[in-house]
Structures are given as C-alpha cells and as structure tokens.
Amino acid sequence: DMTLALASALDRRMKTQPLDISKTAALLLVGPNGAGKTAIAAKIAAHARLSHRHVLFVATDVEGAGALARLEAFAGHLRLKVEIAETAEALTKIAAQCREDNALAIIDTAGFDLRNPRARTAFSALAMIEGVEALGVVSACGDAEETVELISGLQMLGAQRLIVTQMDMARRFGALIAASCSGLGLAHITRSPFVAGGLETLTPLSLARTLLEAATRNADQGSTQ
C-alpha cells in the first residue's frame, strides 16, 4: 500500500510533538515576516481558554505597522489582556509572574530573517529566559531549501518545536516535508487563518495521505491541459 509505505518512511524521519497547553509556562513565537505568528498566538490562546487556563498576550513588537493593534484585536475577541515587553528584563518579569500564577504567556515577536546571525542575537536573550520556550513558526508556502535554512536558524536560536502555517494556501508541499523531517518536533499545522480553524496535529500517516492526495490532484489538473 503506497500510503502505508510512505507513512513508514516518514515515521523514521518525523518527530511529532504537540503542545501541552496545561504545562507550558511561556511560548515565544519566532519566525519570518508573514508566517502567521500573531494568528498562531490567537489559536493557542483559544485552545488554552477552552482548557480553562489563564492566558496573557505579550507584545514585543510595538513599532511594526499594525502589529500591536492586531494582537489587541485578537485579545479583545478572546477577552484577554495584552502586556508590552520591549526589553528582555521586562519579559523576564512577566514570565516569572506567569509561572507564579500558573498562567500561560504567549509572546508575539517581530518577524525577522532567521538566517541573519545579527538578527538572531537580538532574540537569543529572549529565548534564554527561564520558563520561556522558543516556538518556530514557518509557512507551508515557502521554498523547501529556504525553509531548511530558516529552520536551521530556529535551531541555533534554541527552538525545539515548530508550527507550519498556511496549509490551505500551499499547492506544493516541499516546505512542509522539509519542516516535518528537520529534526525539530512538529507541534501543529494550520489550514485556516481564522482562530476557529484551530491547530491540527500531523502524524506520518496523515502527512502521507496529504502528499499522495496532492500528487493525485496535481496529476489530474495536468491531464486536462
């Protein structure tokens, strides 16, 4: 069976590691511009709220065009507070308070080129704060080779898991395969920009089905031309 054979091959390379919302203290969302970090922050917050966990949004990007306003809009819909942390010291205090209160801090950051060592250095201090987990966010619409380079930057930053976004927009899945087999734990994927779309957990079997269905669809489309 082609699906099972592919799933077996993926299982040897793929590490699925979903978020445990009940135990996580603080998540630092890190990724390039346009990957969907703010939407991911809202999706994670919605899941935590359903688990009756107290959640706090933390904004580190107050200069980006519309970044803070968008996070505040999500916070308004979810009835959450937004704290601003422009320095590592401010974020350290917020993370410590969330640990004490058993709350989940979801930290939204400015997008940057993860391949740039100088840019990574600016975020490394945030990723090293006690109780803070750096969670990578990359898009399924990216180029496979560039995705590998971005994930390498995430690894250098200390990230151990990632979320792949924009599955609903992707027609080729090289970036998804690269992310799934990168050595980092694949926490979730998303197929919708809307908060109600939620987070999905991808297994080797479900990934195999996705890839084969896409291959069949593309072949059918090609045959009509």
Secondary structure, 3 states (H helix, E strand, C coil): CHHHHHHHHHHCCCCECCCCCCCCCEEEEECCCCCCHHHHHHHHHHHHHHCCCCEEEEECCCCCCCHHHHHHHHHHHHCCEEEECCCHHHHHHHHHHHHHHCCEEEEECCCCCCCCHHHHHHHHHHHCCCCEEEEEEEECCCCHHHHHHHHHHHHHHCCCEEEEECCCCCCCCHHHHHHHCCCCEEEEECCCCCHHHCCECCCHHHHHHHHHHHHHHHHHHHHCC
